[in-house]
């Protein structure tokens, strides 16, 4: 895909949603971190439902440690993999309290050293909590980037690196949310809604169906 097409795609995505953000509900970098850890293989909606009560009971690492693993599990039981997520969250809270003064560090290496936090989660925190132009490649972004040819690659890391190289600078901070939302609601996995897609004329997916038979 050429640079001009890429620019037009992001101009249109911006036009549709000038200030995109996450659908996870949070009030601090700490709450966002916990919500993102919980969201692995779970919907944002199911996470929000659980965290409404959880964050009212424990909105800091110290409060989460006081709640304890069993107390935490009582709030997140409806979320997949809740046992291992609870373990990781308690360990993460202990590290935040002992090494970072109870704050979420604005540093990739420190974030990736936290239990349950990988590159993707670190990218989300750096981007959404701290405003850095990182791009977390999840399943939606991986699919949309490859389909459209905005950034093709065999792995999430390869796609992330291509996106960082090729997305025009002024769109880089919000690219992650635009592409996620586009993948979640328009360029869906099984039946992309090409007929109502705002970038269909620019998309290079050979399988796109412009007649709109979604
Ligand atoms: S035209 Fe179809 S395949 Fe291309 S981005 Fe839009 S929905 Fe996805």
Boltz pocket constraint, residues with backbone or C-beta under 6 A from the ligand:
constraints:
  - pocket:
      binder: B
      contacts: [[A, 147], [A, 148], [A, 186], [A, 187], [A, 188], [A, 192], [A, 193], [A, 194], [A, 195], [A, 197], [A, 198], [A, 199], [A, 200], [A, 201], [A, 203], [A, 204], [A, 205], [A, 207], [A, 208], [A, 209]]
      max_distance: 6.0
